[in-house]
Amino acid sequence: MSIRILLKSVAAVLAVTVFSSSIVSAQTPRTQSRPSSVLPTGGGAALLDPADTVMLLLDHQTGLFQTVKDVPITDLRANTVTLAKLATLFNIPVITTASEPNGPNGPLMAELKDAAPNALYVPRKGEVNAWDNPDFVAAVRKTGRKTLIMAGVWTSVCVMFPALDAKAAGYKVYAVTDASGDPSLLASSTTIARFTQAGIVPTSTNSVLSEVHRTWNRPEAADIAKLYGLVSPNYAAVAESFQKAQDAARQAK
């Protein structure tokens, strides 16, 4: 074969390849990126991005609450409600689930219905690990989001098992320790150590609230202040005393 014929053959192959690539590119839909929560200063780069976050509330069942010893039950319930209300306020998808609500572990805490009226409840067929349930995993994947905030009872089981599996599946996982509970402080402390070893981020309700909040210069400021009052009754007292002082100052004029 002459050099001229060989060059023509190579040129023809390249032309077909380029043409085919252009067709594939034209037929492949472009994914629209969500608005970034990172500021020009770089602020927020290491924090939660509400546009990429899903709230997973796992097995907050009233029967299991009776076994929790590491967190006061009133705090556990208030913190869980705070997370649900925060997600609702910022349009963060909420998914709740229970392994067997008709058994001794009991039904989900009733407050969640009011705190997150649009939450998706995924019933399980007895699986202890929510990530063993295909419907639950499908619901998480359907959101298209890659950051998961998890809380549940028990921390060492109902949170840790799906957290480890979700992390292995490529998700960024936060575990909210004070909206979760365990039969002992030793159990939860051991679990937190395992979280950090696996790259799961242990956090608190107040931290999640503040990371999503970011600034008081926003229209939801008054509603956010109420959430701080839920997670910290002392902060609610601060707000009440400030309001009384403001009212007295106005009346004195």
Buried (B, 14 or more C-beta within 10 A) or exposed (E): EEEEEEEEEEEEEEEEEEEEEEEEEEEEEEEEEEEEBEEEEEEBEEBBBBBBBBBBBBBBBBEBBEEBBBBEEEBBBBBBBBBBBBBBBBEBBBBBBBBBBEEEBBEBBEBBEEBBEEBBBBEBEEBBBBBBBEEBBEBBEEBEBBBBBBBBBBBBBBBBBBBBBBBEBEBBBBBBBBBBBBBEEEBBBBBBEBBEEEEBBBBBBBBBBBBBBBEEEEEEEEEBBEBBBBBBEEBBEEEEEEEEEEEEEEEEE
